[in-house]
C-alpha cells in the first residue's frame, strides 16, 4: 500500500515522466541502425545550424559526445555535402563549421522513417493530435 501511494505521488516527477516517455517512444518510433544514424546526423546538423559558425569542440559539447567521434561524423557530413569547413577568421588554426544549402534542406525536411509514425498518428482523433502537438511544443522549448 505504501509503495503504491509513493508511486502515485511520484508519478508526476521528471524521473517518472522520463521513464514513461522513453517506454512509449520505443513503441512509436523505429529503432533500427538506419533510424539511429539518421537521428545522430540530424542532431549534429541541428547543433551546427543553431550555433554556426561553430567549432568541432562546440558541436561535441552540444551533442554530448567526444570530439574524436564527432570529428568522424562531421567528416561523413562534409563528404555528403551537408556541412562545410571554413577557416575561422579570428583563429587561423581553427576550422569553423557551417551547414551547406543541402544541409539546411536536410535539416528542415521531415525526418526519414516518419512513415510508420505518420501512420500511427493518423489513427488518433483530432483532439489527441492537438494534445501531442502541444506536448511537442513544450518539449521543443526545453532545447
N, CA, C and O atoms as a MOPAC input file, in Angstrom:
PM7 MOZYME 1SCF
protein

 N      0.82000 1    -1.19100 1     0.00000 1
 C      0.00000 1     0.00000 1     0.00000 1
 C      0.86300 1     1.25400 1     0.00000 1
 O      0.59300 1     2.19600 1    -0.74500 1
 N      1.90000 1     1.27000 1     0.83200 1
 C      2.78100 1     2.44400 1     0.89900 1
 C      3.51400 1     2.62000 1    -0.43000 1
 O      3.64200 1     3.73700 1    -0.93100 1
 N      3.99700 1     1.50700 1    -1.00100 1
 C      4.68200 1     1.59700 1    -2.29200 1
 C      3.74300 1     2.12800 1    -3.36400 1
 O      4.15200 1     2.92600 1    -4.20700 1
 N      2.49700 1     1.69500 1    -3.33800 1
 C      1.50100 1     2.15200 1    -4.30800 1
 C      1.25700 1     3.64900 1    -4.15400 1
 O      1.14300 1     4.36900 1    -5.14700 1
 N      1.17600 1     4.11600 1    -2.91400 1
 C      0.97000 1     5.52700 1    -2.63800 1
 C      2.17000 1     6.33300 1    -3.10700 1
 O      2.00700 1     7.39600 1    -3.70700 1
 N      3.39200 1     5.83300 1    -2.83600 1
 C      4.59100 1     6.54200 1    -3.27300 1
 C      4.66200 1     6.60900 1    -4.79200 1
 O      5.06400 1     7.62800 1    -5.35300 1
 N      4.27100 1     5.52500 1    -5.45900 1
 C      4.27600 1     5.51700 1    -6.91300 1
 C      3.32200 1     6.56300 1    -7.46800 1
 O      3.65800 1     7.27300 1    -8.41600 1
 N      2.13700 1     6.66000 1    -6.88200 1
 C      1.18400 1     7.64500 1    -7.39000 1
 C      1.62600 1     9.06500 1    -7.05300 1
 O      1.37000 1     9.99500 1    -7.81700 1
 N      2.28500 1     9.22900 1    -5.91600 1
 C      2.78200 1    10.57000 1    -5.55900 1
 C      3.90900 1    10.97800 1    -6.49600 1
 O      3.97300 1    12.12600 1    -6.93400 1
 N      4.80300 1    10.03200 1    -6.80500 1
 C      5.97100 1    10.33500 1    -7.62600 1
 C      5.71400 1    10.18200 1    -9.12000 1
 O      6.62500 1    10.39300 1    -9.92000 1
 N      4.50600 1     9.82400 1    -9.51200 1
 C      4.23100 1     9.58200 1   -10.92200 1
 C      4.33000 1    10.84800 1   -11.77200 1
 O      4.40600 1    10.76600 1   -12.99800 1
 N      4.32900 1    12.00200 1   -11.13900 1
 C      4.44500 1    13.25900 1   -11.87900 1
 C      5.84800 1    13.85100 1   -11.78300 1
 O      6.08300 1    14.97900 1   -12.21700 1
 N      6.78000 1    13.08300 1   -11.21100 1
 C      8.15300 1    13.57000 1   -11.10800 1
 C      8.81800 1    13.50800 1   -12.47700 1
 O      8.42200 1    12.69700 1   -13.31300 1
 N      9.82100 1    14.34800 1   -12.72300 1
 C     10.53100 1    14.28100 1   -14.00700 1
 C     11.09500 1    12.89000 1   -14.29400 1
 O     11.07400 1    12.44200 1   -15.44000 1
 N     11.60100 1    12.19900 1   -13.26300 1
 C     12.13300 1    10.84300 1   -13.47300 1
 C     11.05200 1     9.89300 1   -13.96500 1
 O     11.26600 1     9.14700 1   -14.92100 1
 N      9.90100 1     9.91700 1   -13.32300 1
 C      8.81200 1     9.01300 1   -13.69600 1
 C      8.29500 1     9.33800 1   -15.09400 1
 O      8.01700 1     8.43700 1   -15.88500 1
 N      8.16900 1    10.61600 1   -15.39000 1
 C      7.67700 1    11.02200 1   -16.71400 1
 C      8.68900 1    10.64300 1   -17.78500 1
 O      8.30800 1    10.17400 1   -18.85800 1
 N      9.98300 1    10.84200 1   -17.50600 1
 C     11.02400 1    10.48000 1   -18.47600 1
 C     11.00300 1     8.98200 1   -18.75300 1
 O     11.13700 1     8.56300 1   -19.90300 1
 N     10.83900 1     8.18600 1   -17.72800 1
 C     10.79600 1     6.73700 1   -17.90700 1
 C      9.58900 1     6.32400 1   -18.73500 1
 O      9.70300 1     5.48600 1   -19.62900 1
 N      8.43800 1     6.90800 1   -18.44200 1
 C      7.21900 1     6.59100 1   -19.21300 1
 C      7.36500 1     7.03800 1   -20.65900 1
 O      6.98000 1     6.31800 1   -21.58000 1
 N      7.92300 1     8.23200 1   -20.85500 1
 C      8.11000 1     8.76700 1   -22.20900 1
 C      9.02800 1     7.85200 1   -23.01600 1
 O      8.72400 1     7.53200 1   -24.16500 1
 N     10.15200 1     7.42600 1   -22.42500 1
 C     11.09300 1     6.54500 1   -23.11500 1
 C     10.43200 1     5.22500 1   -23.48100 1
 O     10.64900 1     4.70100 1   -24.57400 1
 N      9.63800 1     4.69300 1   -22.58400 1
 C      8.96000 1     3.42700 1   -22.83800 1
 C      7.95200 1     3.56100 1   -23.98400 1
 O      7.87900 1     2.69700 1   -24.85800 1
 N      7.19100 1     4.63400 1   -23.97200 1
 C      6.20800 1     4.85900 1   -25.03500 1
 C      6.90600 1     5.12500 1   -26.36600 1
 O      6.46800 1     4.63400 1   -27.40700 1
 N      7.98600 1     5.89800 1   -26.33600 1
 C      8.69800 1     6.24100 1   -27.56900 1
 C      9.23000 1     4.99500 1   -28.26700 1
 O      9.27100 1     4.94400 1   -29.49600 1
 N      9.63700 1     3.99200 1   -27.49700 1
 C     10.13800 1     2.75600 1   -28.09700 1
 C      9.07900 1     2.07800 1   -28.95500 1
 O      9.40600 1     1.43000 1   -29.94900 1
 N      7.83200 1     2.22100 1   -28.58100 1
 C      6.75300 1     1.59400 1   -29.34400 1
 C      6.31200 1     2.44100 1   -30.53900 1
 O      5.72700 1     1.91800 1   -31.48700 1
 N      6.58400 1     3.72300 1   -30.49800 1
 C      6.13500 1     4.61300 1   -31.55800 1
 C      7.17500 1     4.79200 1   -32.66000 1
 O      6.82200 1     4.97100 1   -33.82600 1
 N      8.43600 1     4.74600 1   -32.29800 1
 C      9.48200 1     5.06600 1   -33.26600 1
 C     10.28800 1     3.83400 1   -33.65000 1
 O     10.59200 1     3.00100 1   -32.79600 1
 N     10.63700 1     3.70900 1   -34.93300 1
 C     11.51100 1     2.61200 1   -35.33200 1
 C     12.88000 1     2.81400 1   -34.70200 1
 O     13.31800 1     3.95000 1   -34.51900 1
 N     13.55200 1     1.73300 1   -34.37200 1
 C     14.83400 1     1.86700 1   -33.67400 1
 C     15.90300 1     0.99400 1   -34.29900 1
 O     16.67500 1     0.34600 1   -33.59200 1
 N     15.95200 1     0.97500 1   -35.61300 1
 C     16.98400 1     0.20900 1   -36.29200 1
 C     18.22800 1     1.05400 1   -36.48300 1
 O     18.22300 1     2.24500 1   -36.17100 1
 N     19.29300 1     0.45600 1   -36.99000 1
 C     20.54300 1     1.18700 1   -37.20100 1
 C     20.38000 1     2.39200 1   -38.12000 1
 O     20.97500 1     3.44100 1   -37.87300 1
 N     19.58600 1     2.25600 1   -39.16900 1
 C     19.39400 1     3.37700 1   -40.09900 1
 C     18.70300 1     4.54400 1   -39.40700 1
 O     19.06500 1     5.70100 1   -39.62300 1
 N     17.70700 1     4.24300 1   -38.57400 1
 C     16.99500 1     5.31300 1   -37.85600 1
 C     17.91400 1     5.99600 1   -36.84100 1
 O     17.88700 1     7.21800 1   -36.68900 1
 N     18.72300 1     5.19600 1   -36.15300 1
 C     19.65700 1     5.78400 1   -35.16800 1
 C     20.68100 1     6.67200 1   -35.86600 1
 O     21.02700 1     7.74000 1   -35.36000 1
 N     21.16500 1     6.23500 1   -37.02200 1
 C     22.12900 1     7.03200 1   -37.77800 1
 C     21.49100 1     8.34200 1   -38.23400 1
 O     22.11600 1     9.39900 1   -38.14300 1
 N     20.26600 1     8.28200 1   -38.71700 1
 C     19.56100 1     9.49100 1   -39.15500 1
 C     19.35200 1    10.44900 1   -37.98600 1
 O     19.52800 1    11.65800 1   -38.13400 1
 N     18.98500 1     9.92200 1   -36.84700 1
 C     18.79400 1    10.76200 1   -35.65400 1
 C     20.10600 1    11.43700 1   -35.26800 1
 O     20.12600 1    12.62500 1   -34.94800 1
 N     21.20400 1    10.67700 1   -35.29700 1
 C     22.51600 1    11.24100 1   -34.94100 1
 C     22.92200 1    12.33400 1   -35.92700 1
 O     23.43400 1    13.37700 1   -35.52000 1
 N     22.69500 1    12.09800 1   -37.23300 1
 C     23.01800 1    13.11300 1   -38.24000 1
 C     22.20000 1    14.38100 1   -38.01700 1
 O     22.73400 1    15.48900 1   -38.06900 1
 N     20.91000 1    14.21500 1   -37.77000 1
 C     20.04400 1    15.37800 1   -37.57600 1
 C     20.45300 1    16.14600 1   -36.32300 1
 O     20.38500 1    17.37500 1   -36.29300 1
 N     20.87700 1    15.42400 1   -35.29400 1
 C     21.31300 1    16.07800 1   -34.06000 1
 C     22.56900 1    16.92000 1   -34.32100 1
 O     22.67500 1    18.04600 1   -33.83300 1
 N     23.50800 1    16.37700 1   -35.08400 1
 C     24.71400 1    17.13300 1   -35.43700 1
 C     24.37100 1    18.33200 1   -36.31300 1
 O     24.85200 1    19.43900 1   -36.07000 1
 N     23.54100 1    18.11500 1   -37.33200 1
 C     23.15100 1    19.22500 1   -38.20100 1
 C     22.44500 1    20.31800 1   -37.40900 1
 O     22.67400 1    21.50600 1   -37.63600 1
 N     21.59100 1    19.91200 1   -36.48600 1
 C     20.89100 1    20.89100 1   -35.65900 1
 C     21.84100 1    21.68400 1   -34.77700 1
 O     21.69300 1    22.89800 1   -34.63200 1
 N     22.82400 1    20.99700 1   -34.18400 1
 C     23.80400 1    21.68100 1   -33.33300 1
 C     24.62400 1    22.67800 1   -34.13500 1
 O     24.92200 1    23.77400 1   -33.65900 1
 N     24.98600 1    22.29800 1   -35.34700 1
 C     25.74700 1    23.21600 1   -36.20500 1
 C     24.86500 1    24.38500 1   -36.63700 1
 O     25.27700 1    25.54200 1   -36.55200 1
 N     23.65900 1    24.08500 1   -37.09600 1
 C     22.74800 1    25.12300 1   -37.57800 1
 C     22.37500 1    26.14600 1   -36.52200 1
 O     22.18700 1    27.32000 1   -36.84000 1
 N     22.26300 1    25.72000 1   -35.26800 1
 C     21.87800 1    26.64800 1   -34.19700 1
 C     23.01400 1    27.56400 1   -33.77400 1
 O     22.77300 1    28.63300 1   -33.21300 1
 N     24.25900 1    27.15500 1   -34.03700 1
 C     25.39100 1    27.89700 1   -33.48900 1
 C     26.37800 1    28.41300 1   -34.54300 1
 O     27.38300 1    29.02700 1   -34.18700 1
 N     26.11300 1    28.17700 1   -35.81400 1
 C     27.11900 1    28.46000 1   -36.83400 1
 C     27.52900 1    29.91500 1   -36.88700 1
 O     26.70600 1    30.79900 1   -36.64700 1
 N     28.78600 1    30.18000 1   -37.19800 1
 C     29.85800 1    29.21300 1   -37.35800 1
 C     30.24300 1    28.62100 1   -36.00100 1
 O     30.25400 1    29.31500 1   -34.98500 1
 N     30.55600 1    27.33400 1   -36.00800 1
 C     30.78600 1    26.61500 1   -34.76300 1
 C     32.02500 1    25.73600 1   -34.90800 1
 O     32.34300 1    25.27000 1   -36.00300 1
 N     32.71200 1    25.52000 1   -33.80700 1
 C     33.89000 1    24.65700 1   -33.83000 1
 C     33.48500 1    23.21300 1   -33.54100 1
 O     32.39200 1    22.94100 1   -33.04500 1
 N     34.37500 1    22.32000 1   -33.85800 1
 C     34.14600 1    20.90600 1   -33.59700 1
 C     33.90000 1    20.65300 1   -32.10300 1
 O     32.99400 1    19.90500 1   -31.73800 1
 N     34.70600 1    21.27600 1   -31.24900 1
 C     34.54000 1    21.08700 1   -29.80100 1
 C     33.19900 1    21.61400 1   -29.31000 1
 O     32.59800 1    21.03400 1   -28.40600 1
 N     32.73100 1    22.70200 1   -29.89300 1
 C     31.42400 1    23.23500 1   -29.50500 1
 C     30.30000 1    22.28700 1   -29.92100 1
 O     29.33000 1    22.10900 1   -29.18400 1
 N     30.43200 1    21.68400 1   -31.09600 1
 C     29.43300 1    20.71000 1   -31.55000 1
 C     29.45800 1    19.49200 1   -30.63100 1
 O     28.40700 1    19.00200 1   -30.21600 1
 N     30.65500 1    19.00400 1   -30.31500 1
 C     30.78300 1    17.83600 1   -29.43600 1
 C     30.12400 1    18.10300 1   -28.08500 1
 O     29.41500 1    17.24600 1   -27.55800 1
 N     30.35600 1    19.28100 1   -27.52800 1
 C     29.73900 1    19.63200 1   -26.24300 1
 C     28.21800 1    19.71500 1   -26.37300 1
 O     27.48900 1    19.28600 1   -25.47800 1
 N     27.74800 1    20.26500 1   -27.48400 1
 C     26.30200 1    20.43600 1   -27.68100 1
 C     25.57500 1    19.10000 1   -27.79500 1
 O     24.43700 1    18.97600 1   -27.34200 1
 N     26.21800 1    18.09900 1   -28.39600 1
 C     25.56000 1    16.80400 1   -28.57500 1
 C     25.95600 1    15.79100 1   -27.51300 1
 O     25.44200 1    14.67300 1   -27.49800 1
 N     26.86500 1    16.17300 1   -26.62600 1
 C     27.24300 1    15.29200 1   -25.52600 1
 C     28.06800 1    14.09100 1   -25.94700 1
 O     27.93300 1    13.00800 1   -25.37700 1
 N     28.92400 1    14.27900 1   -26.94600 1
 C     29.80200 1    13.19800 1   -27.41100 1
 C     31.23100 1    13.70000 1   -27.43700 1
 O     31.47800 1    14.90500 1   -27.38700 1
 N     32.16900 1    12.77400 1   -27.51700 1
 C     33.57500 1    13.14500 1   -27.57600 1
 C     33.95600 1    13.73100 1   -28.92100 1
 O     33.35000 1    13.41700 1   -29.94600 1
 N     34.97200 1    14.58900 1   -28.90600 1
 C     35.41900 1    15.24500 1   -30.13200 1
 C     35.87900 1    14.25400 1   -31.21300 1
 O     35.57300 1    14.47700 1   -32.38400 1
 N     36.60600 1    13.15800 1   -30.87400 1
 C     37.01600 1    12.22600 1   -31.93500 1
 C     35.82300 1    11.59500 1   -32.66500 1
 O     35.83800 1    11.48900 1   -33.89100 1
 N     34.80500 1    11.18100 1   -31.92900 1
 C     33.61900 1    10.57800 1   -32.55200 1
 C     32.88200 1    11.60800 1   -33.39200 1
 O     32.42700 1    11.30200 1   -34.49500 1
 N     32.76300 1    12.81400 1   -32.88200 1
 C     32.07800 1    13.87700 1   -33.62500 1
 C     32.87600 1    14.23400 1   -34.87400 1
 O     32.29600 1    14.51700 1   -35.92200 1
 N     34.18700 1    14.22200 1   -34.76900 1
 C     35.03100 1    14.53300 1   -35.92200 1
 C     34.78700 1    13.54300 1   -37.05400 1
 O     34.67000 1    13.94600 1   -38.21100 1
 N     34.70800 1    12.25400 1   -36.73400 1
 C     34.43200 1    11.24500 1   -37.76900 1
 C     33.04800 1    11.46700 1   -38.38300 1
 O     32.86800 1    11.33500 1   -39.59400 1
 N     32.08300 1    11.80400 1   -37.54300 1
 C     30.72600 1    12.04700 1   -38.05500 1
 C     30.68700 1    13.29300 1   -38.93000 1
 O     30.02000 1    13.31300 1   -39.96400 1
 N     31.39500 1    14.31800 1   -38.51600 1
 C     31.44900 1    15.56000 1   -39.30700 1
 C     32.11100 1    15.27400 1   -40.65400 1
 O     31.68300 1    15.80100 1   -41.68100 1
 N     33.15800 1    14.43600 1   -40.65400 1
 C     33.80300 1    14.07200 1   -41.91800 1
 C     32.78900 1    13.48400 1   -42.89800 1
 O     32.79500 1    13.81900 1   -44.08200 1
 N     31.92300 1    12.61000 1   -42.39700 1
 C     30.93200 1    11.99600 1   -43.29300 1
 C     29.90300 1    13.02700 1   -43.76500 1
 O     29.43200 1    12.95500 1   -44.90000 1
 N     29.55300 1    13.98700 1   -42.90000 1
 C     28.61100 1    15.04400 1   -43.30500 1
 C     29.24000 1    15.96600 1   -44.33900 1
 O     28.55200 1    16.45400 1   -45.23500 1
 N     30.55700 1    16.21200 1   -44.22200 1
 C     31.26200 1    17.03100 1   -45.21300 1
 C     31.29400 1    16.28600 1   -46.54700 1
 O     31.03000 1    16.87900 1   -47.59400 1
 N     31.61900 1    14.97700 1   -46.51400 1
 C     31.64800 1    14.18600 1   -47.75500 1
 C     30.27100 1    14.12900 1   -48.41300 1
 O     30.16300 1    14.07500 1   -49.63800 1
 N     29.22500 1    14.14300 1   -47.59600 1
 C     27.85800 1    14.10700 1   -48.13600 1
 C     27.39600 1    15.47500 1   -48.64000 1
 O     26.31200 1    15.59600 1   -49.21000 1
 N     28.22200 1    16.50500 1   -48.43000 1
 C     27.86700 1    17.84000 1   -48.89600 1
 C     26.87100 1    18.56700 1   -48.00000 1
 O     26.22600 1    19.52200 1   -48.43300 1
 N     26.74200 1    18.11800 1   -46.74800 1
 C     25.77800 1    18.73300 1   -45.82800 1
 C     26.41100 1    19.78300 1   -44.92700 1
 O     25.72300 1    20.66700 1   -44.41700 1
 N     27.72000 1    19.68400 1   -44.73200 1
 C     28.45400 1    20.60100 1   -43.85700 1
 C     29.69200 1    21.07500 1   -44.59600 1
 O     30.30800 1    20.32100 1   -45.35000 1
 N     30.05400 1    22.34300 1   -44.37100 1
 C     31.27300 1    22.90700 1   -44.94800 1
 C     32.20500 1    23.32100 1   -43.82500 1
 O     31.77400 1    23.84200 1   -42.79700 1
 N     33.49100 1    23.08100 1   -44.03900 1
 C     34.52400 1    23.56500 1   -43.11600 1
 C     35.12200 1    24.82700 1   -43.71100 1
 O     35.45200 1    24.88300 1   -44.89500 1
 N     35.25300 1    25.84100 1   -42.85900 1
 C     35.83200 1    27.10800 1   -43.30900 1
 C     36.89000 1    27.52800 1   -42.30800 1
 O     36.83400 1    27.15400 1   -41.13700 1
 N     37.84500 1    28.30000 1   -42.76900 1
 C     38.83100 1    28.85900 1   -41.85100 1
 C     38.14900 1    29.87300 1   -40.95300 1
 O     37.35100 1    30.69000 1   -41.41100 1
 N     38.46800 1    29.81200 1   -39.68300 1
 C     37.92800 1    30.77900 1   -38.72800 1
 C     38.75300 1    32.05300 1   -38.85600 1
 O     39.95600 1    32.02900 1   -38.59900 1
 N     38.12800 1    33.17500 1   -39.25100 1
 C     38.89700 1    34.41100 1   -39.45500 1
 C     39.55700 1    34.91800 1   -38.17200 1
 O     40.54900 1    35.64600 1   -38.23400 1
 N     39.01800 1    34.54200 1   -37.01700 1
 C     39.58400 1    35.00400 1   -35.75000 1
 C     40.72900 1    34.12000 1   -35.25800 1
 O     41.57000 1    34.57300 1   -34.48200 1
 N     40.76800 1    32.87200 1   -35.70000 1
 C     41.79800 1    31.92300 1   -35.26800 1
 C     42.23700 1    31.10100 1   -36.47300 1
 O     41.50400 1    30.22800 1   -36.93900 1
 N     43.44700 1    31.38600 1   -36.97900 1
 C     43.90600 1    30.74800 1   -38.21500 1
 C     43.92500 1    29.22500 1   -38.13600 1
 O     43.66500 1    28.55700 1   -39.13800 1
 N     44.22600 1    28.66600 1   -36.97600 1
 C     44.39400 1    27.22000 1   -36.86800 1
 C     43.07900 1    26.49400 1   -36.58400 1
 O     43.05300 1    25.26500 1   -36.52400 1
 N     42.00400 1    27.23500 1   -36.41200 1
 C     40.72600 1    26.61300 1   -36.07500 1
 C     39.79700 1    26.64300 1   -37.29700 1
 O     39.78300 1    27.60000 1   -38.07000 1
 N     39.02800 1    25.56400 1   -37.44000 1
 C     38.05200 1    25.49000 1   -38.52200 1
 C     36.65700 1    25.75500 1   -37.97500 1
 O     36.29800 1    25.30700 1   -36.88600 1
 N     35.89900 1    26.47800 1   -38.74300 1
 C     34.50600 1    26.74600 1   -38.38200 1
 C     33.61900 1    25.87600 1   -39.26900 1
 O     33.89900 1    25.67700 1   -40.45100 1
 N     32.55700 1    25.36900 1   -38.67900 1
 C     31.62000 1    24.52300 1   -39.40500 1
 C     30.34400 1    25.29600 1   -39.69100 1
 O     29.83400 1    26.03400 1   -38.84800 1
 N     29.84500 1    25.10400 1   -40.90700 1
 C     28.58200 1    25.70500 1   -41.32100 1
 C     27.79200 1    24.67400 1   -42.11900 1
 O     28.35800 1    23.77200 1   -42.73600 1
 N     26.47600 1    24.83000 1   -42.09300 1
 C     25.63100 1    23.98900 1   -42.93600 1
 C     25.71200 1    24.48400 1   -44.36700 1
 O     25.77600 1    25.68900 1   -44.61300 1
 N     25.70900 1    23.56600 1   -45.29900 1
 C     25.57700 1    23.93800 1   -46.70200 1
 C     24.07800 1    24.09800 1   -46.97500 1
 O     23.24700 1    23.82100 1   -46.10900 1
 N     23.75100 1    24.54100 1   -48.16700 1
 C     22.33300 1    24.64800 1   -48.52300 1
 C     21.67000 1    23.27100 1   -48.44600 1
 O     20.52800 1    23.15100 1   -48.00000 1
 N     22.39000 1    22.23700 1   -48.88300 1
 C     21.85100 1    20.86600 1   -48.78900 1
 C     21.64300 1    20.46000 1   -47.33300 1
 O     20.67400 1    19.77900 1   -46.99900 1
 N     22.55900 1    20.88400 1   -46.47500 1
 C     22.42700 1    20.58800 1   -45.04900 1
 C     21.21500 1    21.26700 1   -44.44300 1
 O     20.51100 1    20.68000 1   -43.62100 1
 N     20.97400 1    22.49300 1   -44.84500 1
 C     19.78600 1    23.21600 1   -44.35300 1
 C     18.50100 1    22.54000 1   -44.81600 1
 O     17.55000 1    22.39000 1   -44.05000 1
 N     18.49100 1    22.13500 1   -46.08600 1
 C     17.30700 1    21.45300 1   -46.61200 1
 C     17.07900 1    20.12600 1   -45.89500 1
 O     15.94200 1    19.78000 1   -45.57100 1
 N     18.14100 1    19.39400 1   -45.65100 1
 C     18.02600 1    18.10500 1   -44.95400 1
 C     17.47900 1    18.29900 1   -43.55600 1
 O     16.63000 1    17.53200 1   -43.10200 1
 N     17.96300 1    19.32200 1   -42.87500 1
 C     17.52600 1    19.59600 1   -41.50900 1
 C     16.07500 1    20.05100 1   -41.46700 1
 O     15.34800 1    19.71800 1   -40.53100 1
 N     15.64600 1    20.80700 1   -42.47200 1
 C     14.27300 1    21.31800 1   -42.46900 1
 C     13.26200 1    20.31500 1   -43.01300 1
 O     12.05700 1    20.47900 1   -42.82900 1
 N     13.75200 1    19.28400 1   -43.67900 1
 C     12.83300 1    18.27400 1   -44.22300 1
 C     12.37300 1    17.32700 1   -43.12100 1
 O     12.97900 1    17.25700 1   -42.05200 1
 N     11.31400 1    16.61400 1   -43.39400 1
 C     10.80100 1    15.64100 1   -42.43100 1
 C     11.84900 1    14.56000 1   -42.22000 1
 O     12.50500 1    14.14100 1   -43.17400 1
 N     12.01500 1    14.10400 1   -40.98200 1
 C     12.99000 1    13.04800 1   -40.71800 1
 C     12.65500 1    11.78000 1   -41.49000 1
 O     11.48900 1    11.44500 1   -41.69800 1
 N     13.70300 1    11.08800 1   -41.90600 1
 C     13.48700 1     9.79800 1   -42.56800 1
 C     12.86700 1     8.85200 1   -41.56700 1
 O     13.10500 1     8.96800 1   -40.36500 1
 N     12.09000 1     7.93400 1   -42.04500 1
 C     11.44000 1     6.98800 1   -41.13900 1
 C     10.15600 1     7.53400 1   -40.55300 1
 O      9.55100 1     6.89300 1   -39.69300 1
 N      9.72300 1     8.71100 1   -41.00100 1
 C      8.49400 1     9.29200 1   -40.48900 1
 C      7.25100 1     8.56800 1   -40.94900 1
 O      6.16500 1     8.79900 1   -40.41600 1
 N      7.39300 1     7.68700 1   -41.93900 1
 C      6.25300 1     6.96500 1   -42.46600 1
 C      5.49400 1     6.17000 1   -41.41900 1
 O      4.28800 1     6.36600 1   -41.26800 1
 N      6.16700 1     5.26700 1   -40.67900 1
 C      5.45300 1     4.48400 1   -39.66500 1
 C      4.83500 1     5.35900 1   -38.57800 1
 O      3.73600 1     5.08000 1   -38.10000 1
 N      5.53400 1     6.40400 1   -38.19700 1
 C      5.00000 1     7.30700 1   -37.18200 1
 C      3.77300 1     8.03300 1   -37.72100 1
 O      2.78300 1     8.20400 1   -37.01000 1
 N      3.84200 1     8.45800 1   -38.97900 1
 C      2.70700 1     9.15000 1   -39.59200 1
 C      1.46800 1     8.25800 1   -39.60000 1
 O      0.36300 1     8.71600 1   -39.30800 1
 N      1.65800 1     6.99300 1   -39.93300 1
 C      0.53400 1     6.05400 1   -39.95600 1
 C     -0.08700 1     5.94000 1   -38.56200 1
 O     -1.31000 1     5.92900 1   -38.42600 1
 N      0.74500 1     5.85700 1   -37.53700 1
 C      0.22900 1     5.75000 1   -36.17200 1
 C     -0.50300 1     7.02600 1   -35.76000 1
 O     -1.54700 1     6.97000 1   -35.11000 1
 N      0.05600 1     8.17900 1   -36.14400 1
 C     -0.59000 1     9.44700 1   -35.78400 1
 C     -1.92100 1     9.61900 1   -36.50500 1
 O     -2.84500 1    10.22900 1   -35.96700 1
 N     -2.02500 1     9.08300 1   -37.72000 1
 C     -3.28200 1     9.19400 1   -38.46800 1
 C     -4.43500 1     8.47600 1   -37.77100 1
 O     -5.60200 1     8.76200 1   -38.04100 1
 N     -4.11300 1     7.55700 1   -36.88800 1
 C     -5.14800 1     6.81100 1   -36.16600 1
 C     -5.70800 1     7.58000 1   -34.97000 1
 O     -6.70500 1     7.16600 1   -34.37900 1
 N     -5.07600 1     8.69000 1   -34.61400 1
 C     -5.51900 1     9.46300 1   -33.45000 1
 C     -6.64800 1    10.42100 1   -33.81700 1
 O     -6.76100 1    10.87400 1   -34.95600 1
 N     -7.46000 1    10.70900 1   -32.84200 1
 C     -8.51500 1    11.71100 1   -33.01200 1
 C     -7.86700 1    13.09100 1   -33.09200 1
 O     -6.73700 1    13.28500 1   -32.64400 1
 N     -8.59300 1    14.03800 1   -33.66500 1
 C     -8.08300 1    15.40200 1   -33.78900 1
 C     -7.65900 1    15.96700 1   -32.43500 1
 O     -6.60400 1    16.59300 1   -32.33500 1
 N     -8.45500 1    15.75800 1   -31.40300 1
 C     -8.12200 1    16.27600 1   -30.07200 1
 C     -6.84400 1    15.62700 1   -29.53800 1
 O     -6.05500 1    16.27100 1   -28.84600 1
 N     -6.64900 1    14.35600 1   -29.86100 1
 C     -5.43100 1    13.67300 1   -29.42100 1
 C     -4.21100 1    14.20300 1   -30.18100 1
 O     -3.14000 1    14.38100 1   -29.60100 1
 N     -4.38100 1    14.45000 1   -31.46900 1
 C     -3.29200 1    15.03600 1   -32.25200 1
 C     -2.89500 1    16.39800 1   -31.71000 1
 O     -1.71100 1    16.72300 1   -31.62300 1
 N     -3.89200 1    17.18800 1   -31.34600 1
 C     -3.60500 1    18.52000 1   -30.78600 1
 C     -2.85200 1    18.38500 1   -29.46600 1
 O     -1.94500 1    19.17100 1   -29.19200 1
 N     -3.21300 1    17.40300 1   -28.64700 1
 C     -2.50700 1    17.17900 1   -27.38000 1
 C     -1.05600 1    16.77500 1   -27.63000 1
 O     -0.15900 1    17.22900 1   -26.91900 1
 N     -0.81500 1    15.92400 1   -28.63600 1
 C      0.54600 1    15.52000 1   -28.98700 1
 C      1.32700 1    16.73500 1   -29.49400 1
 O      2.48600 1    16.93600 1   -29.13300 1
 N      0.68000 1    17.53300 1   -30.32700 1
 C      1.32600 1    18.73200 1   -30.85300 1
 C      1.70900 1    19.68500 1   -29.72000 1
 O      2.80000 1    20.25600 1   -29.72900 1
 N      0.83400 1    19.85300 1   -28.77100 1
 C      1.11400 1    20.73300 1   -27.61800 1
 C      2.28400 1    20.17500 1   -26.80100 1
 O      3.14500 1    20.93400 1   -26.35700 1
 N      2.31800 1    18.86100 1   -26.60200 1
 C      3.42500 1    18.25100 1   -25.86700 1
 C      4.75000 1    18.48100 1   -26.58800 1
 O      5.76700 1    18.76100 1   -25.95300 1
 N      4.73800 1    18.36200 1   -27.91900 1
 C      5.95400 1    18.59700 1   -28.70300 1
 C      6.39900 1    20.04900 1   -28.55200 1
 O      7.59100 1    20.32200 1   -28.41400 1
 N      5.45200 1    20.97600 1   -28.57800 1
 C      5.79400 1    22.39900 1   -28.40500 1
 C      6.46500 1    22.62000 1   -27.04800 1
 O      7.44400 1    23.36100 1   -26.95000 1
 N      5.94800 1    21.99000 1   -26.02600 1
 C      6.52700 1    22.13100 1   -24.68100 1
 C      7.92900 1    21.54100 1   -24.65300 1
 O      8.84100 1    22.14800 1   -24.09300 1
 N      8.11400 1    20.37100 1   -25.24500 1
 C      9.42700 1    19.72700 1   -25.26700 1
 C     10.42200 1    20.54700 1   -26.08200 1
 O     11.59300 1    20.64000 1   -25.71200 1
 N      9.97800 1    21.13800 1   -27.17500 1
 C     10.88400 1    21.94300 1   -28.01200 1
 C     11.40400 1    23.15900 1   -27.24700 1
 O     12.53300 1    23.59100 1   -27.47900 1
 N     10.63000 1    23.69700 1   -26.37300 1
 C     11.09200 1    24.86200 1   -25.58900 1
 C     12.24500 1    24.49200 1   -24.68100 1
 O     12.99400 1    25.37000 1   -24.25300 1
 N     12.40700 1    23.20900 1   -24.37300 1
 C     13.47800 1    22.77700 1   -23.49700 1
 C     14.82000 1    22.64200 1   -24.17600 1
 O     15.82600 1    22.40700 1   -23.50700 1
 N     14.86100 1    22.78900 1   -25.53400 1
 C     16.13200 1    22.62600 1   -26.24300 1
 C     16.97300 1    23.84300 1   -26.11800 1
 O     18.08100 1    23.88600 1   -26.65300 1

